[in-house]
Amino acid sequence: MSVLNINLPNFITLGRVISVPFIFWLLLTGEAKAAFLLFVAAGVSDAVDGFLAKRYHWQTPLGAYLDPLADKLLIVSIYIALGAREQIPLWLVIAVVSRDLLILAAVMLSWLLDHPVVIKPLLVSKLNTTAQLVLASTVLADEGFELGLQPIRMALAIVTAILTVASLIAYLRAWLAHMMGVGVAEDSREPW
């Protein structure tokens, strides 16, 4: 195995990363059906690479970073494209993208200050990601197949916004506690 630990799950994850600009382009050009189908394929690939990595003990340090990066690239690009086409509210796009940028900035700052954090998803973050994916897939399906789901889309947008803000608050609270050493043993590597 190479230094980067490239294996089948990592190749599948790389395929998901490569699909992101195609999905983005399809959305911006109004090809909602094709974007939806490629999005579904990306979702299936996420499940497959996770299953293979766990089932055959093929987890690698590269995969631990690459998989969530692929997921974030996919979600952020879809939200930006859907916002640009006014298919989801712009305020929600700003909330979703800002949350991720703020968390990334906090992680980078902790590394620059030589006090790195161990990132582990919180329950509210998992719920947030699920809500973001459900909203994105609902909008893509509705736009591609004209299902008439506008009331459901708005309800999902509100739920996603609430979970996005709650997730950001939870992460920033944990980050502040970590940076100030509140309630943390000196050599513990607590998740945040």
ROSE-4610 file (N, C-alpha, C; in Angstrom, 1 decimal, always signed):
// ROSE-4610
residu = [M/M/M/S/S/S/V/V/V/L/L/L/N/N/N/I/I/I/N/N/N/L/L/L/P/P/P/N/N/N/F/F/F/I/I/I/T/T/T/L/L/L/G/G/G/R/R/R/V/V/V/I/I/I/S/S/S/V/V/V/P/P/P/F/F/F/I/I/I/F/F/F/W/W/W/L/L/L/L/L/L/L/L/L/T/T/T/G/G/G/E/E/E/A/A/A/K/K/K/A/A/A/A/A/A/F/F/F/L/L/L/L/L/L/F/F/F/V/V/V/A/A/A/A/A/A/G/G/G/V/V/V/S/S/S/D/D/D/A/A/A/V/V/V/D/D/D/G/G/G/F/F/F/L/L/L/A/A/A/K/K/K/R/R/R/Y/Y/Y/H/H/H/W/W/W/Q/Q/Q/T/T/T/P/P/P/L/L/L/G/G/G/A/A/A/Y/Y/Y/L/L/L/D/D/D/P/P/P/L/L/L/A/A/A/D/D/D/K/K/K/L/L/L/L/L/L/I/I/I/V/V/V/S/S/S/I/I/I/Y/Y/Y/I/I/I/A/A/A/L/L/L/G/G/G/A/A/A/R/R/R/E/E/E/Q/Q/Q/I/I/I/P/P/P/L/L/L/W/W/W/L/L/L/V/V/V/I/I/I/A/A/A/V/V/V/V/V/V/S/S/S/R/R/R/D/D/D/L/L/L/L/L/L/I/I/I/L/L/L/A/A/A/A/A/A/V/V/V/M/M/M/L/L/L/S/S/S/W/W/W/L/L/L/L/L/L/D/D/D/H/H/H/P/P/P/V/V/V/V/V/V/I/I/I/K/K/K/P/P/P/L/L/L/L/L/L/V/V/V/S/S/S/K/K/K/L/L/L/N/N/N/T/T/T/T/T/T/A/A/A/Q/Q/Q/L/L/L/V/V/V/L/L/L/A/A/A/S/S/S/T/T/T/V/V/V/L/L/L/A/A/A/D/D/D/E/E/E/G/G/G/F/F/F/E/E/E/L/L/L/G/G/G/L/L/L/Q/Q/Q/P/P/P/I/I/I/R/R/R/M/M/M/A/A/A/L/L/L/A/A/A/I/I/I/V/V/V/T/T/T/A/A/A/I/I/I/L/L/L/T/T/T/V/V/V/A/A/A/S/S/S/L/L/L/I/I/I/A/A/A/Y/Y/Y/L/L/L/R/R/R/A/A/A/W/W/W/L/L/L/A/A/A/H/H/H/M/M/M/M/M/M/G/G/G/V/V/V/G/G/G/V/V/V/A/A/A/E/E/E/D/D/D/S/S/S/R/R/R/E/E/E/P/P/P/W/W/W]
num = [1/1/1/2/2/2/3/3/3/4/4/4/5/5/5/6/6/6/7/7/7/8/8/8/9/9/9/10/10/10/11/11/11/12/12/12/13/13/13/14/14/14/15/15/15/16/16/16/17/17/17/18/18/18/19/19/19/20/20/20/21/21/21/22/22/22/23/23/23/24/24/24/25/25/25/26/26/26/27/27/27/28/28/28/29/29/29/30/30/30/31/31/31/32/32/32/33/33/33/34/34/34/35/35/35/36/36/36/37/37/37/38/38/38/39/39/39/40/40/40/41/41/41/42/42/42/43/43/43/44/44/44/45/45/45/46/46/46/47/47/47/48/48/48/49/49/49/50/50/50/51/51/51/52/52/52/53/53/53/54/54/54/55/55/55/56/56/56/57/57/57/58/58/58/59/59/59/60/60/60/61/61/61/62/62/62/63/63/63/64/64/64/65/65/65/66/66/66/67/67/67/68/68/68/69/69/69/70/70/70/71/71/71/72/72/72/73/73/73/74/74/74/75/75/75/76/76/76/77/77/77/78/78/78/79/79/79/80/80/80/81/81/81/82/82/82/83/83/83/84/84/84/85/85/85/86/86/86/87/87/87/88/88/88/89/89/89/90/90/90/91/91/91/92/92/92/93/93/93/94/94/94/95/95/95/96/96/96/97/97/97/98/98/98/99/99/99/100/100/100/101/101/101/102/102/102/103/103/103/104/104/104/105/105/105/106/106/106/107/107/107/108/108/108/109/109/109/110/110/110/111/111/111/112/112/112/113/113/113/114/114/114/115/115/115/116/116/116/117/117/117/118/118/118/119/119/119/120/120/120/121/121/121/122/122/122/123/123/123/124/124/124/125/125/125/126/126/126/127/127/127/128/128/128/129/129/129/130/130/130/131/131/131/132/132/132/133/133/133/134/134/134/135/135/135/136/136/136/137/137/137/138/138/138/139/139/139/140/140/140/141/141/141/142/142/142/143/143/143/144/144/144/145/145/145/146/146/146/147/147/147/148/148/148/149/149/149/150/150/150/151/151/151/152/152/152/153/153/153/154/154/154/155/155/155/156/156/156/157/157/157/158/158/158/159/159/159/160/160/160/161/161/161/162/162/162/163/163/163/164/164/164/165/165/165/166/166/166/167/167/167/168/168/168/169/169/169/170/170/170/171/171/171/172/172/172/173/173/173/174/174/174/175/175/175/176/176/176/177/177/177/178/178/178/179/179/179/180/180/180/181/181/181/182/182/182/183/183/183/184/184/184/185/185/185/186/186/186/187/187/187/188/188/188/189/189/189/190/190/190/191/191/191/192/192/192]
x = [+0.8/+0.0/+0.9/+0.5/+1.3/+1.3/+2.1/+2.2/+0.8/+0.0/-1.3/-2.4/-2.1/-3.1/-4.3/-4.0/-5.1/-5.6/-6.9/-7.5/-8.9/-9.7/-10.9/-11.9/-12.1/-13.0/-12.5/-11.2/-10.6/-10.8/-10.7/-10.9/-12.4/-13.3/-14.7/-15.0/-14.4/-14.5/-13.9/-12.8/-12.3/-13.2/-13.9/-14.9/-16.0/-16.4/-17.4/-16.9/-15.7/-15.1/-15.1/-14.7/-14.7/-16.1/-17.1/-18.5/-19.0/-18.4/-18.9/-19.0/-18.0/-18.1/-19.1/-19.3/-20.3/-21.7/-22.0/-23.3/-23.5/-22.5/-22.6/-23.0/-22.3/-22.5/-23.9/-24.3/-25.7/-26.7/-26.5/-27.5/-27.6/-26.4/-26.4/-26.9/-26.9/-27.4/-28.8/-29.5/-30.9/-31.1/-30.1/-30.3/-30.6/-31.8/-32.1/-32.2/-32.8/-32.9/-31.5/-30.7/-29.3/-28.6/-28.7/-28.1/-28.6/-29.9/-30.5/-29.9/-29.9/-29.4/-27.9/-27.1/-25.7/-25.5/-26.4/-26.4/-26.7/-27.7/-28.1/-26.9/-26.2/-25.1/-24.0/-23.8/-22.8/-23.2/-24.5/-24.9/-24.7/-25.0/-24.8/-23.3/-22.4/-21.0/-20.5/-21.1/-20.8/-21.1/-22.3/-22.6/-21.7/-21.4/-20.6/-19.1/-18.5/-17.2/-17.1/-18.1/-18.2/-18.4/-19.2/-19.4/-18.2/-17.5/-16.3/-15.2/-15.0/-14.0/-14.2/-15.4/-15.7/-15.7/-16.3/-16.5/-15.1/-14.3/-13.0/-11.8/-12.1/-11.1/-10.1/-10.7/-9.9/-9.9/-10.1/-10.0/-8.6/-8.4/-7.1/-7.1/-6.0/-6.0/-6.4/-6.1/-6.5/-8.0/-8.6/-10.1/-10.8/-10.2/-10.8/-11.0/-10.1/-10.1/-10.9/-10.7/-11.2/-12.7/-13.3/-14.7/-15.5/-15.3/-16.0/-15.8/-14.6/-14.3/-15.2/-15.3/-16.1/-17.6/-18.0/-19.4/-19.7/-18.7/-18.9/-18.8/-17.9/-17.8/-19.1/-19.7/-20.9/-22.1/-22.2/-23.3/-23.2/-22.0/-21.8/-22.0/-21.5/-21.7/-23.1/-23.8/-25.3/-26.0/-25.8/-26.5/-26.2/-24.9/-24.6/-25.3/-25.3/-26.0/-27.5/-28.1/-29.6/-29.9/-29.1/-29.3/-29.2/-28.2/-28.0/-29.2/-29.8/-31.0/-32.3/-32.2/-33.3/-34.3/-33.7/-34.5/-34.5/-33.6/-33.7/-33.4/-33.8/-33.6/-32.1/-31.8/-30.4/-29.9/-30.8/-30.4/-30.0/-30.6/-30.2/-28.8/-28.6/-27.3/-26.2/-26.4/-25.5/-25.2/-26.3/-26.2/-25.3/-25.7/-25.0/-23.5/-23.2/-21.8/-21.0/-21.7/-21.0/-20.6/-21.6/-21.3/-20.0/-19.9/-18.8/-17.5/-17.6/-16.4/-15.9/-16.9/-16.5/-15.9/-16.5/-15.9/-14.5/-14.3/-13.0/-12.0/-12.4/-11.6/-11.2/-12.1/-11.8/-10.8/-10.9/-10.0/-8.6/-8.5/-7.3/-6.6/-7.4/-6.8/-6.3/-7.0/-6.5/-5.2/-5.0/-3.8/-2.7/-3.0/-2.0/-1.5/-2.4/-2.0/-1.5/-1.2/-0.6/-1.5/-2.8/-3.7/-4.8/-4.4/-5.3/-6.5/-7.6/-8.8/-8.9/-9.5/-9.9/-11.3/-11.6/-12.9/-13.7/-14.8/-15.7/-17.1/-17.9/-19.3/-20.1/-20.8/-21.7/-23.1/-24.0/-25.3/-26.0/-26.0/-26.7/-26.1/-24.8/-24.2/-24.6/-24.8/-25.3/-26.7/-27.5/-28.9/-28.9/-28.0/-27.9/-27.5/-26.5/-26.1/-27.3/-28.0/-29.2/-30.2/-30.5/-31.5/-31.0/-29.7/-29.2/-29.4/-29.0/-29.1/-30.6/-31.5/-32.9/-33.4/-33.1/-33.6/-33.0/-31.7/-31.1/-31.7/-31.9/-32.5/-33.9/-34.7/-36.1/-36.2/-35.4/-35.4/-35.0/-33.9/-33.4/-34.5/-35.1/-36.2/-37.4/-37.8/-38.9/-38.6/-37.4/-37.1/-36.9/-36.4/-36.2/-37.4/-38.3/-39.5/-40.8/-40.8/-42.0/-43.0/-42.6/-43.4/-44.4/-44.2/-45.1/-44.8/-43.6/-43.2/-42.9/-43.3/-42.9/-43.2/-44.4/-44.6/-43.6/-43.4/-42.4/-41.0/-40.7/-39.3/-39.2/-40.2/-40.1/-40.0/-40.7/-40.6/-39.3/-38.7/-37.4/-36.3/-36.5/-35.6/-35.5/-36.7/-36.7/-36.0/-36.3/-35.7/-34.2/-33.7/-32.3/-31.6/-32.3/-31.7/-31.6/-32.6/-32.5/-31.4/-31.3/-30.2/-28.8/-28.7/-27.5/-26.9/-27.8/-27.5/-27.1/-28.0/-27.7/-26.4/-26.1/-24.8/-23.6/-23.7/-22.6/-22.4/-23.5/-23.4/-22.7/-23.1/-22.6/-21.1/-20.7/-19.3/-18.4/-19.0/-18.2/-18.1/-19.1/-19.0/-17.9/-18.0/-17.0/-15.6/-15.5/-14.1/-13.6/-14.5/-14.1/-13.6/-14.4/-14.0/-12.7/-12.5/-11.2/-10.0/-10.2/-9.2/-8.9/-9.9/-9.6/-9.3/-9.3/-9.0/-10.0/-11.2/-12.3/-12.7/-12.6/-13.1/-12.4/-11.1/-10.4/-9.1/-8.9/-7.6/-6.5/-5.3/-4.3/-3.9/-3.9/-3.5/-4.7/-5.9/-7.1/-7.2/-7.8/-8.0/-9.5/-10.2/-11.7/-12.2/-13.3/-13.9/-14.6/-14.6/-15.5/-16.3]
y = [-1.2/+0.0/+1.2/+2.3/+3.5/+4.3/+5.3/+6.2/+6.9/+7.2/+7.8/+6.8/+5.5/+4.5/+4.5/+4.6/+4.6/+3.1/+3.0/+1.7/+1.9/+0.8/+0.9/+1.9/+1.9/+3.0/+4.4/+4.6/+5.9/+6.3/+5.3/+5.6/+6.0/+5.3/+5.6/+7.0/+7.4/+8.7/+9.7/+9.4/+10.4/+10.5/+9.5/+9.6/+10.5/+10.5/+11.4/+12.9/+13.1/+14.4/+14.9/+14.0/+14.4/+14.7/+14.0/+14.3/+15.7/+16.3/+17.6/+18.6/+18.9/+19.9/+19.6/+18.3/+17.9/+18.2/+17.8/+18.1/+19.6/+20.4/+21.8/+22.4/+22.0/+22.4/+22.1/+20.8/+20.4/+21.2/+21.6/+22.4/+23.8/+24.4/+25.8/+25.8/+24.8/+24.8/+24.3/+24.0/+23.6/+22.2/+21.4/+19.9/+19.2/+19.5/+19.0/+17.5/+16.9/+15.4/+14.7/+15.2/+14.6/+14.9/+16.1/+16.4/+15.5/+15.3/+14.5/+13.1/+12.5/+11.1/+11.0/+12.0/+12.0/+12.2/+13.0/+13.2/+11.9/+11.1/+9.8/+8.9/+8.9/+8.0/+8.4/+9.7/+10.1/+9.6/+9.7/+9.2/+7.7/+6.9/+5.5/+5.2/+6.0/+5.7/+6.0/+7.0/+7.3/+6.1/+5.5/+4.3/+3.2/+3.0/+1.8/+2.0/+3.1/+3.3/+3.1/+3.6/+3.5/+2.0/+1.3/-0.1/-0.9/-0.7/-1.4/-1.1/+0.1/+0.5/-0.2/-0.2/-0.8/-2.3/-2.9/-4.3/-5.1/-4.5/-5.1/-4.4/-3.6/-2.8/-2.1/-1.4/-0.6/+0.8/+1.2/+2.6/+3.1/+4.3/+4.9/+6.3/+6.8/+8.3/+9.2/+8.8/+9.6/+9.6/+8.4/+8.3/+9.0/+9.1/+9.8/+11.3/+11.8/+13.2/+13.4/+12.5/+12.6/+12.5/+11.5/+11.2/+12.4/+13.0/+14.2/+15.4/+15.5/+16.6/+16.5/+15.2/+15.0/+15.3/+15.0/+15.2/+16.8/+17.5/+18.9/+19.6/+19.2/+19.8/+19.6/+18.4/+18.1/+19.0/+19.0/+19.8/+21.3/+21.8/+23.3/+23.6/+22.8/+23.2/+23.1/+22.1/+22.0/+23.1/+23.5/+24.6/+25.9/+26.2/+27.4/+27.4/+26.3/+26.2/+26.4/+25.7/+25.8/+27.3/+27.9/+29.3/+30.2/+30.0/+30.8/+30.7/+29.6/+29.4/+29.7/+30.2/+30.6/+29.5/+28.3/+27.1/+26.8/+27.4/+27.4/+28.8/+29.2/+30.6/+30.9/+32.1/+32.6/+32.7/+33.0/+33.1/+31.8/+30.7/+29.3/+29.0/+29.3/+29.1/+29.8/+31.0/+31.8/+31.1/+30.6/+30.0/+28.7/+27.9/+26.6/+26.8/+27.7/+27.9/+28.6/+29.6/+30.3/+29.3/+28.4/+27.5/+26.7/+26.1/+25.3/+26.2/+27.4/+28.3/+28.6/+28.9/+29.2/+28.1/+26.9/+25.7/+25.4/+25.6/+25.4/+26.4/+27.7/+28.7/+28.4/+27.9/+27.5/+26.4/+25.4/+24.3/+24.8/+25.6/+26.1/+27.0/+27.8/+28.7/+27.8/+26.8/+25.9/+25.3/+24.9/+24.3/+25.4/+26.6/+27.7/+28.0/+27.9/+28.2/+27.0/+25.9/+24.7/+24.1/+24.1/+23.5/+22.8/+21.9/+21.3/+20.5/+20.5/+19.8/+18.5/+17.5/+16.3/+16.4/+16.4/+16.6/+15.3/+15.3/+14.1/+14.7/+14.2/+14.8/+14.6/+15.7/+15.7/+15.3/+14.8/+14.4/+15.4/+16.7/+17.8/+18.0/+17.7/+17.9/+16.8/+15.6/+14.5/+14.7/+15.3/+15.6/+16.8/+17.7/+18.8/+18.3/+17.4/+16.9/+16.1/+15.4/+14.6/+15.6/+16.6/+17.6/+18.3/+18.6/+19.3/+18.4/+17.1/+16.1/+15.9/+15.8/+15.5/+16.7/+17.9/+19.1/+19.2/+19.0/+19.0/+18.0/+16.7/+15.7/+16.0/+16.5/+16.9/+18.0/+19.0/+20.1/+19.6/+18.8/+18.2/+17.3/+16.5/+15.6/+16.4/+17.4/+18.3/+19.1/+19.6/+20.4/+19.5/+18.3/+17.4/+16.7/+16.4/+15.6/+16.3/+17.6/+18.5/+17.8/+17.5/+16.8/+17.7/+19.0/+19.9/+19.8/+19.8/+19.7/+21.0/+22.1/+23.5/+23.6/+23.2/+23.4/+22.5/+21.3/+20.4/+21.0/+21.6/+22.2/+23.4/+24.2/+25.3/+24.8/+23.8/+23.2/+22.6/+21.9/+21.3/+22.4/+23.5/+24.7/+25.2/+25.4/+25.9/+24.9/+23.7/+22.7/+22.7/+22.7/+22.8/+24.0/+25.1/+26.4/+26.3/+25.7/+25.6/+24.7/+23.5/+22.6/+23.1/+23.9/+24.5/+25.5/+26.3/+27.3/+26.5/+25.5/+24.7/+24.0/+23.5/+22.8/+23.7/+24.9/+25.9/+26.3/+26.5/+26.9/+25.8/+24.6/+23.4/+23.3/+23.4/+23.3/+24.4/+25.6/+26.8/+26.7/+26.3/+26.1/+25.1/+23.9/+22.9/+23.4/+24.2/+24.7/+25.7/+26.6/+27.5/+26.8/+25.8/+25.0/+24.4/+23.8/+23.2/+24.2/+25.3/+26.4/+26.9/+27.0/+27.6/+26.5/+25.2/+24.1/+23.9/+24.3/+24.1/+22.7/+22.1/+20.7/+19.7/+19.9/+19.0/+18.6/+17.3/+16.9/+17.3/+17.6/+18.1/+17.2/+15.9/+15.1/+14.3/+14.7/+14.1/+14.6/+13.8/+14.2/+14.1/+15.0/+15.0/+15.4/+14.8/+15.2/+16.6/+17.3/+18.5/+18.7]
z = [+0.0/+0.0/+0.0/-0.7/-0.9/+0.4/+0.4/+1.5/+1.8/+0.7/+0.9/+1.2/+1.3/+1.6/+0.7/-0.6/-1.6/-1.7/-1.5/-1.6/-2.3/-2.4/-3.1/-2.5/-1.2/-0.6/-0.9/-0.9/-1.2/-2.6/-3.5/-5.0/-5.2/-4.5/-4.6/-4.1/-3.0/-2.4/-3.4/-4.0/-5.0/-6.2/-6.6/-7.6/-7.2/-5.9/-5.4/-5.5/-5.2/-5.3/-6.7/-7.6/-9.1/-9.6/-9.0/-9.4/-9.1/-8.1/-7.6/-8.7/-9.5/-10.5/-11.6/-11.8/-12.8/-12.3/-11.0/-10.4/-10.4/-10.0/-9.9/-11.3/-12.3/-13.7/-14.2/-13.9/-14.3/-13.6/-12.4/-11.7/-12.2/-12.5/-13.0/-14.4/-15.2/-16.6/-16.6/-15.5/-15.4/-15.7/-15.7/-15.9/-14.6/-14.0/-12.7/-12.6/-13.6/-13.6/-13.6/-14.5/-14.5/-13.2/-12.7/-11.4/-10.3/-10.3/-9.2/-9.3/-10.5/-10.7/-10.3/-10.7/-10.3/-8.8/-8.2/-6.7/-6.0/-6.5/-5.9/-6.1/-7.2/-7.4/-6.4/-6.2/-5.2/-3.8/-3.5/-2.2/-2.0/-3.1/-3.0/-2.9/-3.6/-3.5/-2.0/-1.4/+0.0/+0.9/+0.7/+1.5/+1.2/-0.1/-0.5/+0.1/+0.0/+0.5/+2.0/+2.7/+4.1/+4.5/+3.8/+4.1/+3.9/+2.7/+2.4/+3.4/+3.8/+4.7/+6.1/+6.5/+7.9/+7.8/+6.8/+6.7/+6.5/+5.7/+5.4/+6.1/+7.1/+7.8/+6.9/+5.9/+5.0/+5.3/+6.6/+7.0/+6.9/+6.4/+6.3/+6.8/+7.2/+7.6/+6.4/+5.2/+4.0/+3.9/+4.1/+4.0/+5.1/+6.3/+7.4/+7.1/+6.3/+5.9/+4.6/+3.6/+2.3/+2.3/+3.1/+3.0/+3.5/+4.7/+5.1/+4.2/+3.6/+2.7/+1.4/+0.9/-0.3/+0.0/+1.2/+1.6/+1.7/+2.3/+2.4/+1.1/+0.2/-1.1/-1.9/-1.8/-2.5/-1.9/-0.6/+0.0/-0.3/-0.1/-0.3/-1.8/-2.7/-4.1/-4.6/-4.0/-4.4/-3.8/-2.6/-2.0/-2.7/-3.1/-3.9/-5.2/-5.9/-7.2/-7.1/-6.1/-5.9/-5.5/-4.7/-4.3/-5.5/-6.3/-7.5/-8.5/-8.5/-9.4/-8.6/-7.4/-6.6/-6.3/-6.1/-5.8/-4.3/-3.6/-2.1/-1.7/-0.5/-0.1/+0.0/-0.4/-0.3/+1.1/+2.1/+3.5/+4.0/+3.5/+3.9/+3.3/+2.1/+1.5/+2.3/+2.7/+3.5/+4.8/+5.4/+6.7/+6.6/+5.6/+5.5/+5.2/+4.2/+3.8/+4.9/+5.6/+6.7/+7.8/+8.2/+9.2/+9.0/+7.7/+7.4/+7.4/+6.9/+6.9/+8.3/+9.1/+10.5/+11.3/+11.0/+11.7/+11.1/+9.8/+9.2/+9.8/+9.9/+10.4/+11.9/+12.7/+14.1/+14.1/+13.3/+13.2/+12.8/+11.8/+11.3/+12.4/+13.1/+14.1/+15.3/+15.6/+16.7/+16.3/+15.1/+14.6/+14.6/+14.2/+14.1/+15.5/+16.5/+17.9/+18.6/+17.9/+18.4/+19.5/+19.2/+20.2/+19.3/+18.5/+17.5/+18.2/+17.5/+18.0/+17.3/+17.9/+17.3/+16.9/+15.6/+15.1/+15.1/+15.8/+15.7/+15.7/+14.7/+14.5/+15.8/+16.1/+17.2/+16.7/+17.6/+17.2/+16.4/+16.9/+16.2/+14.8/+14.7/+13.4/+12.4/+12.9/+12.1/+11.7/+12.6/+12.2/+11.2/+11.4/+10.4/+9.0/+8.9/+7.6/+7.0/+7.8/+7.3/+6.7/+7.5/+7.0/+5.7/+5.7/+4.5/+3.2/+3.4/+2.3/+1.9/+2.9/+2.6/+1.8/+2.3/+1.6/+0.2/+0.0/-1.3/-2.2/-1.8/-2.6/-2.9/-2.0/-2.2/-3.3/-3.2/-4.2/-5.6/-5.6/-6.9/-7.5/-6.7/-7.3/-7.7/-7.0/-7.3/-8.6/-8.7/-9.9/-11.1/-10.9/-12.1/-12.5/-11.6/-12.0/-11.7/-11.4/-11.2/-10.3/-9.0/-8.1/-7.3/-7.3/-6.6/-5.1/-4.7/-3.3/-2.6/-3.1/-2.6/-1.1/-0.6/+0.9/+1.7/+1.3/+2.0/+1.9/+0.8/+0.6/+1.6/+1.8/+2.8/+4.2/+4.5/+5.9/+6.1/+5.1/+5.3/+5.3/+4.6/+4.7/+6.1/+6.8/+8.1/+9.1/+9.0/+9.9/+9.6/+8.4/+8.1/+8.6/+8.6/+9.1/+10.6/+11.3/+12.8/+13.2/+12.5/+12.8/+12.4/+11.4/+11.0/+12.0/+12.5/+13.6/+14.9/+15.2/+16.5/+16.4/+15.2/+15.0/+15.2/+14.6/+14.7/+16.1/+16.8/+18.2/+19.1/+18.8/+19.6/+19.3/+18.0/+17.7/+18.3/+18.2/+18.7/+20.2/+20.9/+22.4/+22.7/+22.0/+22.2/+21.9/+20.8/+20.4/+21.5/+21.9/+23.0/+24.2/+24.6/+25.8/+25.6/+24.4/+24.1/+24.2/+23.6/+23.5/+24.9/+25.7/+27.1/+28.1/+27.6/+28.5/+29.6/+29.4/+30.4/+30.4/+31.6/+31.8/+31.0/+30.6/+29.7/+30.4/+30.5/+31.0/+30.0/+30.5/+29.7/+28.5/+28.7/+27.5/+26.9/+27.2/+26.6/+25.1/+24.3/+22.9/+22.7/+23.4/+23.3/+21.9/+21.5/+20.2/+20.4/+19.3/+19.4/+18.1]
